[in-house]
């Protein structure tokens, strides 16, 4: 009980997820905006950058290195499932 166990956070990125779909939609935005003209293309490009970032965040998940259960984010201090502390 008095043993202080340490584990690492494991980052995994899913390739076929909602985040990937958002990034695919982002690639179409400048072309859809070009239909509305030059201003639409510029606005579409700005939204594309935002959607790529949001999609990247959606497709990234963090796991406990000891038990393999998902954790909320990389700032979590200890695993809610197995109670180990993260380095």
N, CA, C and O atoms as a CHARMM CRD file, in Angstrom:
* protein
*
  348
    1    1 UNK  N      0.80800  -1.19800   0.00000 PROA 1      0.00000
    2    1 UNK  CA     0.00000   0.00000   0.00000 PROA 1      0.00000
    3    1 UNK  C      0.85100   1.26200   0.00000 PROA 1      0.00000
    4    1 UNK  O      0.45900   2.26100  -0.60100 PROA 1      0.00000
    5    2 UNK  N      2.01900   1.24100   0.66600 PROA 2      0.00000
    6    2 UNK  CA     2.84500   2.41600   0.75600 PROA 2      0.00000
    7    2 UNK  C      3.73100   2.61900  -0.46700 PROA 2      0.00000
    8    2 UNK  O      4.50300   3.57700  -0.51000 PROA 2      0.00000
    9    3 UNK  N      3.63700   1.74700  -1.45400 PROA 3      0.00000
   10    3 UNK  CA     4.47600   1.85100  -2.64400 PROA 3      0.00000
   11    3 UNK  C      3.95100   2.99200  -3.52100 PROA 3      0.00000
   12    3 UNK  O      2.75600   3.07500  -3.80800 PROA 3      0.00000
   13    4 UNK  N      4.85900   3.85600  -3.93400 PROA 4      0.00000
   14    4 UNK  CA     4.49500   4.99500  -4.76700 PROA 4      0.00000
   15    4 UNK  C      4.80700   4.64000  -6.21800 PROA 4      0.00000
   16    4 UNK  O      5.94300   4.80700  -6.66200 PROA 4      0.00000
   17    5 UNK  N      3.81900   4.15600  -6.95900 PROA 5      0.00000
   18    5 UNK  CA     4.03400   3.72400  -8.33900 PROA 5      0.00000
   19    5 UNK  C      3.95800   4.91600  -9.29000 PROA 5      0.00000
   20    5 UNK  O      3.18900   5.85300  -9.07700 PROA 5      0.00000
   21    6 UNK  N      4.77200   4.86000 -10.34100 PROA 6      0.00000
   22    6 UNK  CA     4.76900   5.90200 -11.36900 PROA 6      0.00000
   23    6 UNK  C      4.43400   5.27800 -12.71900 PROA 6      0.00000
   24    6 UNK  O      4.76500   4.12100 -12.98000 PROA 6      0.00000
   25    7 UNK  N      3.78900   6.04200 -13.55300 PROA 7      0.00000
   26    7 UNK  CA     3.46000   5.59500 -14.90400 PROA 7      0.00000
   27    7 UNK  C      3.62000   6.78100 -15.85300 PROA 7      0.00000
   28    7 UNK  O      3.82200   7.91700 -15.42400 PROA 7      0.00000
   29    8 UNK  N      3.52700   6.50000 -17.11700 PROA 8      0.00000
   30    8 UNK  CA     3.60600   7.56200 -18.12500 PROA 8      0.00000
   31    8 UNK  C      2.25600   7.72200 -18.81400 PROA 8      0.00000
   32    8 UNK  O      1.42700   6.81300 -18.81600 PROA 8      0.00000
   33    9 UNK  N      2.06200   8.88200 -19.38700 PROA 9      0.00000
   34    9 UNK  CA     0.87800   9.12700 -20.21500 PROA 9      0.00000
   35    9 UNK  C      1.22100   8.69400 -21.63300 PROA 9      0.00000
   36    9 UNK  O      2.31000   8.97900 -22.13000 PROA 9      0.00000
   37   10 UNK  N      0.28800   8.00500 -22.28200 PROA 10     0.00000
   38   10 UNK  CA     0.50400   7.53700 -23.64600 PROA 10     0.00000
   39   10 UNK  C     -0.44800   8.30500 -24.56300 PROA 10     0.00000
   40   10 UNK  O     -1.65600   8.34300 -24.33300 PROA 10     0.00000
   41   11 UNK  N      0.11200   8.90900 -25.59500 PROA 11     0.00000
   42   11 UNK  CA    -0.68300   9.68900 -26.55300 PROA 11     0.00000
   43   11 UNK  C     -0.96100   8.82900 -27.77300 PROA 11     0.00000
   44   11 UNK  O     -0.04300   8.25400 -28.35700 PROA 11     0.00000
   45   12 UNK  N     -2.23300   8.74200 -28.15700 PROA 12     0.00000
   46   12 UNK  CA    -2.60200   8.00700 -29.36200 PROA 12     0.00000
   47   12 UNK  C     -3.44300   8.90600 -30.25600 PROA 12     0.00000
   48   12 UNK  O     -4.28500   9.67100 -29.78500 PROA 12     0.00000
   49   13 UNK  N     -3.19900   8.79700 -31.54100 PROA 13     0.00000
   50   13 UNK  CA    -3.95100   9.56800 -32.52000 PROA 13     0.00000
   51   13 UNK  C     -4.71600   8.60200 -33.41200 PROA 13     0.00000
   52   13 UNK  O     -4.13100   7.70800 -34.02300 PROA 13     0.00000
   53   14 UNK  N     -6.02500   8.78900 -33.48100 PROA 14     0.00000
   54   14 UNK  CA    -6.86300   7.94700 -34.33100 PROA 14     0.00000
   55   14 UNK  C     -6.89600   8.52600 -35.73700 PROA 14     0.00000
   56   14 UNK  O     -6.99800   9.74000 -35.91100 PROA 14     0.00000
   57   15 UNK  N     -6.80800   7.65400 -36.74100 PROA 15     0.00000
   58   15 UNK  CA    -6.84600   8.14400 -38.11600 PROA 15     0.00000
   59   15 UNK  C     -8.25800   8.13900 -38.69000 PROA 15     0.00000
   60   15 UNK  O     -8.57400   8.96800 -39.54400 PROA 15     0.00000
   61   16 UNK  N     -9.09100   7.24800 -38.25000 PROA 16     0.00000
   62   16 UNK  CA   -10.47700   7.21900 -38.72500 PROA 16     0.00000
   63   16 UNK  C    -11.39200   7.58200 -37.57200 PROA 16     0.00000
   64   16 UNK  O    -11.89400   6.71200 -36.86100 PROA 16     0.00000
   65   17 UNK  N    -11.60200   8.87100 -37.39800 PROA 17     0.00000
   66   17 UNK  CA   -12.42100   9.34700 -36.29200 PROA 17     0.00000
   67   17 UNK  C    -13.15600  10.60800 -36.71900 PROA 17     0.00000
   68   17 UNK  O    -13.06100  11.04600 -37.86500 PROA 17     0.00000
   69   18 UNK  N    -13.88400  11.17800 -35.77700 PROA 18     0.00000
   70   18 UNK  CA   -14.58700  12.43200 -36.05300 PROA 18     0.00000
   71   18 UNK  C    -13.59800  13.54500 -36.36400 PROA 18     0.00000
   72   18 UNK  O    -13.87200  14.40800 -37.19800 PROA 18     0.00000
   73   19 UNK  N    -12.45700  13.52800 -35.70200 PROA 19     0.00000
   74   19 UNK  CA   -11.43600  14.54200 -35.95100 PROA 19     0.00000
   75   19 UNK  C    -10.91100  14.48900 -37.37600 PROA 19     0.00000
   76   19 UNK  O    -10.64200  15.52400 -37.98600 PROA 19     0.00000
   77   20 UNK  N    -10.76600  13.28100 -37.90000 PROA 20     0.00000
   78   20 UNK  CA   -10.31100  13.11200 -39.28500 PROA 20     0.00000
   79   20 UNK  C    -11.35400  13.65100 -40.25800 PROA 20     0.00000
   80   20 UNK  O    -11.01200  14.25700 -41.27300 PROA 20     0.00000
   81   21 UNK  N    -12.62000  13.42900 -39.94500 PROA 21     0.00000
   82   21 UNK  CA   -13.70100  13.94600 -40.79300 PROA 21     0.00000
   83   21 UNK  C    -13.71500  15.47100 -40.78800 PROA 21     0.00000
   84   21 UNK  O    -13.95200  16.09300 -41.82300 PROA 21     0.00000
   85   22 UNK  N    -13.46500  16.07100 -39.64000 PROA 22     0.00000
   86   22 UNK  CA   -13.41600  17.53600 -39.54900 PROA 22     0.00000
   87   22 UNK  C    -12.24000  18.07000 -40.37300 PROA 22     0.00000
   88   22 UNK  O    -12.37000  19.09700 -41.03900 PROA 22     0.00000
   89   23 UNK  N    -11.10800  17.39000 -40.33400 PROA 23     0.00000
   90   23 UNK  CA    -9.95900  17.82500 -41.12700 PROA 23     0.00000
   91   23 UNK  C    -10.22200  17.67600 -42.61700 PROA 23     0.00000
   92   23 UNK  O     -9.78800  18.51700 -43.40500 PROA 23     0.00000
   93   24 UNK  N    -10.92400  16.62500 -43.01700 PROA 24     0.00000
   94   24 UNK  CA   -11.26900  16.45400 -44.43300 PROA 24     0.00000
   95   24 UNK  C    -12.20500  17.57400 -44.89100 PROA 24     0.00000
   96   24 UNK  O    -12.06400  18.10000 -45.99500 PROA 24     0.00000
   97   25 UNK  N    -13.15000  17.92900 -44.04200 PROA 25     0.00000
   98   25 UNK  CA   -14.04600  19.04100 -44.36000 PROA 25     0.00000
   99   25 UNK  C    -13.25500  20.34000 -44.47600 PROA 25     0.00000
  100   25 UNK  O    -13.56700  21.18800 -45.31200 PROA 25     0.00000
  101   26 UNK  N    -12.24400  20.49300 -43.64700 PROA 26     0.00000
  102   26 UNK  CA   -11.42400  21.71000 -43.66800 PROA 26     0.00000
  103   26 UNK  C    -10.72800  21.89100 -45.01300 PROA 26     0.00000
  104   26 UNK  O    -10.56200  23.01900 -45.47700 PROA 26     0.00000
  105   27 UNK  N    -10.32100  20.79200 -45.63900 PROA 27     0.00000
  106   27 UNK  CA    -9.63700  20.89800 -46.92900 PROA 27     0.00000
  107   27 UNK  C    -10.55800  21.40100 -48.03600 PROA 27     0.00000
  108   27 UNK  O    -10.08600  21.94800 -49.03200 PROA 27     0.00000
  109   28 UNK  N    -11.84900  21.22400 -47.87400 PROA 28     0.00000
  110   28 UNK  CA   -12.80500  21.67700 -48.88800 PROA 28     0.00000
  111   28 UNK  C    -13.20000  23.14500 -48.73400 PROA 28     0.00000
  112   28 UNK  O    -13.67800  23.75500 -49.69100 PROA 28     0.00000
  113   29 UNK  N    -13.00900  23.71400 -47.55800 PROA 29     0.00000
  114   29 UNK  CA   -13.50700  25.06500 -47.29000 PROA 29     0.00000
  115   29 UNK  C    -12.97000  26.14800 -48.22800 PROA 29     0.00000
  116   29 UNK  O    -13.76200  26.98600 -48.66000 PROA 29     0.00000
  117   30 UNK  N    -11.67400  26.19000 -48.57200 PROA 30     0.00000
  118   30 UNK  CA   -11.23400  27.24000 -49.50500 PROA 30     0.00000
  119   30 UNK  C    -11.88100  27.12400 -50.88400 PROA 30     0.00000
  120   30 UNK  O    -12.15000  28.13600 -51.53000 PROA 30     0.00000
  121   31 UNK  N    -12.13100  25.89400 -51.33600 PROA 31     0.00000
  122   31 UNK  CA   -12.74500  25.71200 -52.64700 PROA 31     0.00000
  123   31 UNK  C    -14.21400  26.12000 -52.63500 PROA 31     0.00000
  124   31 UNK  O    -14.71400  26.72200 -53.58500 PROA 31     0.00000
  125   32 UNK  N    -14.89600  25.78100 -51.54500 PROA 32     0.00000
  126   32 UNK  CA   -16.30100  26.19100 -51.41300 PROA 32     0.00000
  127   32 UNK  C    -16.37800  27.70000 -51.29800 PROA 32     0.00000
  128   32 UNK  O    -17.27600  28.32500 -51.86100 PROA 32     0.00000
  129   33 UNK  N    -15.43300  28.29400 -50.56600 PROA 33     0.00000
  130   33 UNK  CA   -15.39600  29.74500 -50.43900 PROA 33     0.00000
  131   33 UNK  C    -15.07300  30.43700 -51.74700 PROA 33     0.00000
  132   33 UNK  O    -15.51600  31.56200 -51.97600 PROA 33     0.00000
  133   34 UNK  N    -14.30200  29.78000 -52.61800 PROA 34     0.00000
  134   34 UNK  CA   -13.94200  30.38400 -53.90800 PROA 34     0.00000
  135   34 UNK  C    -15.15700  30.59000 -54.79300 PROA 34     0.00000
  136   34 UNK  O    -15.14100  31.45600 -55.66700 PROA 34     0.00000
  137   35 UNK  N    -16.19900  29.82100 -54.58700 PROA 35     0.00000
  138   35 UNK  CA   -17.44100  30.01200 -55.35500 PROA 35     0.00000
  139   35 UNK  C    -18.00700  31.39800 -55.07100 PROA 35     0.00000
  140   35 UNK  O    -18.59300  32.02700 -55.95100 PROA 35     0.00000
  141   36 UNK  N    -17.82800  31.87400 -53.83000 PROA 36     0.00000
  142   36 UNK  CA   -18.33900  33.19500 -53.45200 PROA 36     0.00000
  143   36 UNK  C    -17.39400  34.32100 -53.86000 PROA 36     0.00000
  144   36 UNK  O    -17.73700  35.49200 -53.69600 PROA 36     0.00000
  145   37 UNK  N    -16.23400  34.00600 -54.37800 PROA 37     0.00000
  146   37 UNK  CA   -15.28900  35.03200 -54.80900 PROA 37     0.00000
  147   37 UNK  C    -14.02300  35.01700 -53.98200 PROA 37     0.00000
  148   37 UNK  O    -13.79900  34.12300 -53.16600 PROA 37     0.00000
  149   38 UNK  N    -13.19900  36.02900 -54.21200 PROA 38     0.00000
  150   38 UNK  CA   -11.90300  36.10000 -53.53900 PROA 38     0.00000
  151   38 UNK  C    -12.06200  36.20900 -52.01900 PROA 38     0.00000
  152   38 UNK  O    -11.32800  35.55300 -51.28000 PROA 38     0.00000
  153   39 UNK  N    -12.99400  37.01500 -51.54700 PROA 39     0.00000
  154   39 UNK  CA   -13.20100  37.15900 -50.09700 PROA 39     0.00000
  155   39 UNK  C    -13.64800  35.83600 -49.48900 PROA 39     0.00000
  156   39 UNK  O    -13.22500  35.47900 -48.38900 PROA 39     0.00000
  157   40 UNK  N    -14.49500  35.11500 -50.19700 PROA 40     0.00000
  158   40 UNK  CA   -14.94600  33.81000 -49.70900 PROA 40     0.00000
  159   40 UNK  C    -13.80900  32.82100 -49.61700 PROA 40     0.00000
  160   40 UNK  O    -13.77700  31.99000 -48.70900 PROA 40     0.00000
  161   41 UNK  N    -12.87800  32.90100 -50.54500 PROA 41     0.00000
  162   41 UNK  CA   -11.71900  32.01500 -50.52300 PROA 41     0.00000
  163   41 UNK  C    -10.81300  32.32400 -49.33100 PROA 41     0.00000
  164   41 UNK  O    -10.29200  31.40800 -48.69400 PROA 41     0.00000
  165   42 UNK  N    -10.62500  33.60100 -49.03100 PROA 42     0.00000
  166   42 UNK  CA    -9.80300  34.00200 -47.88200 PROA 42     0.00000
  167   42 UNK  C    -10.47000  33.54800 -46.58600 PROA 42     0.00000
  168   42 UNK  O     -9.80700  33.00200 -45.70400 PROA 42     0.00000
  169   43 UNK  N    -11.76900  33.77100 -46.47000 PROA 43     0.00000
  170   43 UNK  CA   -12.50500  33.34300 -45.27300 PROA 43     0.00000
  171   43 UNK  C    -12.47700  31.81800 -45.14800 PROA 43     0.00000
  172   43 UNK  O    -12.32700  31.28600 -44.04800 PROA 43     0.00000
  173   44 UNK  N    -12.62000  31.12200 -46.26600 PROA 44     0.00000
  174   44 UNK  CA   -12.54800  29.66400 -46.25400 PROA 44     0.00000
  175   44 UNK  C    -11.19400  29.16000 -45.79700 PROA 44     0.00000
  176   44 UNK  O    -11.11000  28.15100 -45.09600 PROA 44     0.00000
  177   45 UNK  N    -10.12400  29.85700 -46.19000 PROA 45     0.00000
  178   45 UNK  CA    -8.78000  29.46900 -45.76900 PROA 45     0.00000
  179   45 UNK  C     -8.59100  29.67600 -44.26800 PROA 45     0.00000
  180   45 UNK  O     -7.96600  28.85000 -43.60200 PROA 45     0.00000
  181   46 UNK  N     -9.12400  30.76800 -43.73400 PROA 46     0.00000
  182   46 UNK  CA    -9.03400  31.01000 -42.29100 PROA 46     0.00000
  183   46 UNK  C     -9.78200  29.91300 -41.53100 PROA 46     0.00000
  184   46 UNK  O     -9.27000  29.37400 -40.55000 PROA 46     0.00000
  185   47 UNK  N    -10.97800  29.59000 -41.98200 PROA 47     0.00000
  186   47 UNK  CA   -11.74200  28.52400 -41.33800 PROA 47     0.00000
  187   47 UNK  C    -11.04300  27.17200 -41.49600 PROA 47     0.00000
  188   47 UNK  O    -11.14300  26.31800 -40.61500 PROA 47     0.00000
  189   48 UNK  N    -10.34300  26.97300 -42.60300 PROA 48     0.00000
  190   48 UNK  CA    -9.62500  25.72200 -42.81800 PROA 48     0.00000
  191   48 UNK  C     -8.56700  25.52300 -41.72300 PROA 48     0.00000
  192   48 UNK  O     -8.44200  24.43400 -41.16400 PROA 48     0.00000
  193   49 UNK  N     -7.81600  26.57300 -41.42700 PROA 49     0.00000
  194   49 UNK  CA    -6.78500  26.47800 -40.38800 PROA 49     0.00000
  195   49 UNK  C     -7.42100  26.14000 -39.04200 PROA 49     0.00000
  196   49 UNK  O     -6.89900  25.30700 -38.30000 PROA 49     0.00000
  197   50 UNK  N     -8.53400  26.77500 -38.72800 PROA 50     0.00000
  198   50 UNK  CA    -9.22900  26.51100 -37.46000 PROA 50     0.00000
  199   50 UNK  C     -9.73700  25.07500 -37.42000 PROA 50     0.00000
  200   50 UNK  O     -9.57000  24.39000 -36.41100 PROA 50     0.00000
  201   51 UNK  N    -10.35400  24.61200 -38.50000 PROA 51     0.00000
  202   51 UNK  CA   -10.91300  23.25800 -38.53300 PROA 51     0.00000
  203   51 UNK  C     -9.82100  22.18800 -38.46700 PROA 51     0.00000
  204   51 UNK  O    -10.02700  21.13800 -37.85800 PROA 51     0.00000
  205   52 UNK  N     -8.66700  22.44000 -39.08200 PROA 52     0.00000
  206   52 UNK  CA    -7.57000  21.47300 -38.99900 PROA 52     0.00000
  207   52 UNK  C     -7.09400  21.35000 -37.55000 PROA 52     0.00000
  208   52 UNK  O     -6.84400  20.24300 -37.07300 PROA 52     0.00000
  209   53 UNK  N     -6.96900  22.47100 -36.85400 PROA 53     0.00000
  210   53 UNK  CA    -6.54500  22.43000 -35.45400 PROA 53     0.00000
  211   53 UNK  C     -7.58300  21.72200 -34.58800 PROA 53     0.00000
  212   53 UNK  O     -7.22500  20.88800 -33.75600 PROA 53     0.00000
  213   54 UNK  N     -8.85400  22.04000 -34.77000 PROA 54     0.00000
  214   54 UNK  CA    -9.91800  21.40600 -33.98400 PROA 54     0.00000
  215   54 UNK  C     -9.96100  19.90500 -34.27700 PROA 54     0.00000
  216   54 UNK  O    -10.10200  19.10600 -33.35100 PROA 54     0.00000
  217   55 UNK  N     -9.84400  19.51300 -35.52600 PROA 55     0.00000
  218   55 UNK  CA    -9.83400  18.09800 -35.88600 PROA 55     0.00000
  219   55 UNK  C     -8.65200  17.36100 -35.29200 PROA 55     0.00000
  220   55 UNK  O     -8.78300  16.21000 -34.87700 PROA 55     0.00000
  221   56 UNK  N     -7.50000  18.01300 -35.24600 PROA 56     0.00000
  222   56 UNK  CA    -6.31800  17.40400 -34.63900 PROA 56     0.00000
  223   56 UNK  C     -6.54100  17.16600 -33.15000 PROA 56     0.00000
  224   56 UNK  O     -6.18200  16.10800 -32.63300 PROA 56     0.00000
  225   57 UNK  N     -7.13200  18.14300 -32.45600 PROA 57     0.00000
  226   57 UNK  CA    -7.41200  17.98900 -31.03800 PROA 57     0.00000
  227   57 UNK  C     -8.45400  16.89400 -30.79100 PROA 57     0.00000
  228   57 UNK  O     -8.37300  16.17700 -29.79400 PROA 57     0.00000
  229   58 UNK  N     -9.42500  16.76400 -31.68600 PROA 58     0.00000
  230   58 UNK  CA   -10.46400  15.74300 -31.52900 PROA 58     0.00000
  231   58 UNK  C     -9.91900  14.33200 -31.74000 PROA 58     0.00000
  232   58 UNK  O    -10.41800  13.38500 -31.13200 PROA 58     0.00000
  233   59 UNK  N     -8.91900  14.17800 -32.57700 PROA 59     0.00000
  234   59 UNK  CA    -8.42400  12.84400 -32.88400 PROA 59     0.00000
  235   59 UNK  C     -7.32100  12.37300 -31.93900 PROA 59     0.00000
  236   59 UNK  O     -6.87100  11.23100 -32.03800 PROA 59     0.00000
  237   60 UNK  N     -6.88000  13.23900 -31.02400 PROA 60     0.00000
  238   60 UNK  CA    -5.82400  12.88300 -30.07800 PROA 60     0.00000
  239   60 UNK  C     -6.43900  12.50700 -28.73400 PROA 60     0.00000
  240   60 UNK  O     -7.23000  13.26600 -28.17600 PROA 60     0.00000
  241   61 UNK  N     -6.07200  11.32200 -28.21100 PROA 61     0.00000
  242   61 UNK  CA    -6.53100  10.89900 -26.89600 PROA 61     0.00000
  243   61 UNK  C     -5.33000  10.46000 -26.05900 PROA 61     0.00000
  244   61 UNK  O     -4.29800  10.06300 -26.59900 PROA 61     0.00000
  245   62 UNK  N     -5.47300  10.53500 -24.75700 PROA 62     0.00000
  246   62 UNK  CA    -4.42400  10.17400 -23.81400 PROA 62     0.00000
  247   62 UNK  C     -4.85100   8.96000 -23.01100 PROA 62     0.00000
  248   62 UNK  O     -6.01900   8.82700 -22.64700 PROA 62     0.00000
  249   63 UNK  N     -3.89300   8.06800 -22.73400 PROA 63     0.00000
  250   63 UNK  CA    -4.15200   6.84400 -21.98800 PROA 63     0.00000
  251   63 UNK  C     -3.12500   6.70000 -20.87300 PROA 63     0.00000
  252   63 UNK  O     -2.02700   7.25200 -20.94500 PROA 63     0.00000
  253   64 UNK  N     -3.50100   5.95000 -19.83900 PROA 64     0.00000
  254   64 UNK  CA    -2.58900   5.60700 -18.75200 PROA 64     0.00000
  255   64 UNK  C     -1.63600   4.52800 -19.24900 PROA 64     0.00000
  256   64 UNK  O     -2.06600   3.55000 -19.86000 PROA 64     0.00000
  257   65 UNK  N     -0.34700   4.70400 -18.99000 PROA 65     0.00000
  258   65 UNK  CA     0.64100   3.71900 -19.41300 PROA 65     0.00000
  259   65 UNK  C      0.60200   2.44100 -18.58900 PROA 65     0.00000
  260   65 UNK  O      1.09200   1.40700 -19.04200 PROA 65     0.00000
  261   66 UNK  N      0.02900   2.48700 -17.38300 PROA 66     0.00000
  262   66 UNK  CA    -0.00700   1.30500 -16.51200 PROA 66     0.00000
  263   66 UNK  C     -1.21300   0.42000 -16.80200 PROA 66     0.00000
  264   66 UNK  O     -1.06500  -0.79200 -16.96100 PROA 66     0.00000
  265   67 UNK  N     -2.41100   1.01100 -16.87300 PROA 67     0.00000
  266   67 UNK  CA    -3.62200   0.19000 -17.03700 PROA 67     0.00000
  267   67 UNK  C     -4.23900   0.29500 -18.42500 PROA 67     0.00000
  268   67 UNK  O     -5.05300  -0.55300 -18.79200 PROA 67     0.00000
  269   68 UNK  N     -3.87400   1.31400 -19.21200 PROA 68     0.00000
  270   68 UNK  CA    -4.39500   1.45200 -20.56300 PROA 68     0.00000
  271   68 UNK  C     -5.74800   2.14000 -20.66400 PROA 68     0.00000
  272   68 UNK  O     -6.30900   2.23100 -21.75600 PROA 68     0.00000
  273   69 UNK  N     -6.27800   2.62200 -19.55700 PROA 69     0.00000
  274   69 UNK  CA    -7.57300   3.31100 -19.58200 PROA 69     0.00000
  275   69 UNK  C     -7.38700   4.75400 -20.05700 PROA 69     0.00000
  276   69 UNK  O     -6.34200   5.35700 -19.81400 PROA 69     0.00000
  277   70 UNK  N     -8.39200   5.30400 -20.73000 PROA 70     0.00000
  278   70 UNK  CA    -8.27100   6.69900 -21.18800 PROA 70     0.00000
  279   70 UNK  C     -8.28400   7.67300 -20.00500 PROA 70     0.00000
  280   70 UNK  O     -8.95300   7.45100 -18.99600 PROA 70     0.00000
  281   71 UNK  N     -7.52200   8.75800 -20.16800 PROA 71     0.00000
  282   71 UNK  CA    -7.52000   9.84000 -19.18500 PROA 71     0.00000
  283   71 UNK  C     -7.98100  11.11100 -19.88700 PROA 71     0.00000
  284   71 UNK  O     -7.96600  11.18600 -21.11600 PROA 71     0.00000
  285   72 UNK  N     -8.38400  12.09500 -19.12000 PROA 72     0.00000
  286   72 UNK  CA    -9.01000  13.29200 -19.68100 PROA 72     0.00000
  287   72 UNK  C     -8.06500  14.08900 -20.58000 PROA 72     0.00000
  288   72 UNK  O     -8.43700  14.45000 -21.69700 PROA 72     0.00000
  289   73 UNK  N     -6.86100  14.36500 -20.11100 PROA 73     0.00000
  290   73 UNK  CA    -5.89400  15.13100 -20.89600 PROA 73     0.00000
  291   73 UNK  C     -4.49900  14.91300 -20.33400 PROA 73     0.00000
  292   73 UNK  O     -4.32400  14.13500 -19.39500 PROA 73     0.00000
  293   74 UNK  N     -3.51100  15.58600 -20.89300 PROA 74     0.00000
  294   74 UNK  CA    -2.13400  15.35100 -20.46900 PROA 74     0.00000
  295   74 UNK  C     -1.79200  16.04700 -19.15500 PROA 74     0.00000
  296   74 UNK  O     -0.70700  15.82100 -18.61800 PROA 74     0.00000
  297   75 UNK  N     -2.66300  16.87200 -18.63000 PROA 75     0.00000
  298   75 UNK  CA    -2.39600  17.57300 -17.37800 PROA 75     0.00000
  299   75 UNK  C     -2.89700  16.81300 -16.14700 PROA 75     0.00000
  300   75 UNK  O     -2.75100  17.30100 -15.02600 PROA 75     0.00000
  301   76 UNK  N     -3.48000  15.63400 -16.33300 PROA 76     0.00000
  302   76 UNK  CA    -3.96900  14.82800 -15.21400 PROA 76     0.00000
  303   76 UNK  C     -2.76900  14.34600 -14.39600 PROA 76     0.00000
  304   76 UNK  O     -1.78900  13.86400 -14.96300 PROA 76     0.00000
  305   77 UNK  N     -2.84000  14.47100 -13.08700 PROA 77     0.00000
  306   77 UNK  CA    -1.72000  14.11600 -12.20100 PROA 77     0.00000
  307   77 UNK  C     -1.68200  12.62900 -11.86300 PROA 77     0.00000
  308   77 UNK  O     -0.59900  12.06300 -11.70900 PROA 77     0.00000
  309   78 UNK  N     -2.85900  11.97700 -11.74400 PROA 78     0.00000
  310   78 UNK  CA    -2.89100  10.55200 -11.43900 PROA 78     0.00000
  311   78 UNK  C     -4.07100   9.90000 -12.15400 PROA 78     0.00000
  312   78 UNK  O     -5.06100  10.55500 -12.48200 PROA 78     0.00000
  313   79 UNK  N     -3.94100   8.60300 -12.38300 PROA 79     0.00000
  314   79 UNK  CA    -4.95200   7.85500 -13.13600 PROA 79     0.00000
  315   79 UNK  C     -6.20100   7.64800 -12.27100 PROA 79     0.00000
  316   79 UNK  O     -6.08300   7.20100 -11.13000 PROA 79     0.00000
  317   80 UNK  N     -7.38900   7.96300 -12.79000 PROA 80     0.00000
  318   80 UNK  CA    -8.60000   7.74600 -12.00600 PROA 80     0.00000
  319   80 UNK  C     -8.93800   6.26200 -11.82700 PROA 80     0.00000
  320   80 UNK  O     -9.68200   5.91300 -10.91000 PROA 80     0.00000
  321   81 UNK  N     -8.41100   5.39100 -12.67700 PROA 81     0.00000
  322   81 UNK  CA    -8.72800   3.96700 -12.57800 PROA 81     0.00000
  323   81 UNK  C     -7.79000   3.22300 -11.63600 PROA 81     0.00000
  324   81 UNK  O     -8.24300   2.56300 -10.70000 PROA 81     0.00000
  325   82 UNK  N     -6.48800   3.32600 -11.87500 PROA 82     0.00000
  326   82 UNK  CA    -5.52800   2.52200 -11.09600 PROA 82     0.00000
  327   82 UNK  C     -4.78200   3.34600 -10.05200 PROA 82     0.00000
  328   82 UNK  O     -3.97700   2.79100  -9.30400 PROA 82     0.00000
  329   83 UNK  N     -5.02000   4.63500  -9.98000 PROA 83     0.00000
  330   83 UNK  CA    -4.47200   5.53900  -8.94900 PROA 83     0.00000
  331   83 UNK  C     -2.95800   5.73500  -9.01100 PROA 83     0.00000
  332   83 UNK  O     -2.38600   6.22100  -8.03500 PROA 83     0.00000
  333   84 UNK  N     -2.28100   5.38500 -10.10000 PROA 84     0.00000
  334   84 UNK  CA    -0.83800   5.63500 -10.18400 PROA 84     0.00000
  335   84 UNK  C     -0.58900   7.10900 -10.48800 PROA 84     0.00000
  336   84 UNK  O     -1.42800   7.78400 -11.08500 PROA 84     0.00000
  337   85 UNK  N      0.56300   7.59100 -10.07300 PROA 85     0.00000
  338   85 UNK  CA     0.96900   8.97500 -10.34300 PROA 85     0.00000
  339   85 UNK  C      1.71300   8.99600 -11.67600 PROA 85     0.00000
  340   85 UNK  O      2.43700   8.05900 -12.01200 PROA 85     0.00000
  341   86 UNK  N      1.52400  10.06900 -12.42200 PROA 86     0.00000
  342   86 UNK  CA     2.22300  10.23000 -13.69000 PROA 86     0.00000
  343   86 UNK  C      3.50500  11.00900 -13.49700 PROA 86     0.00000
  344   86 UNK  O      3.58200  11.89700 -12.64800 PROA 86     0.00000
  345   87 UNK  N      4.51200  10.67500 -14.28600 PROA 87     0.00000
  346   87 UNK  CA     5.81300  11.35300 -14.22900 PROA 87     0.00000
  347   87 UNK  C      5.65100  12.78300 -14.69400 PROA 87     0.00000
  348   87 UNK  O      6.62500  13.53500 -14.72500 PROA 87     0.00000
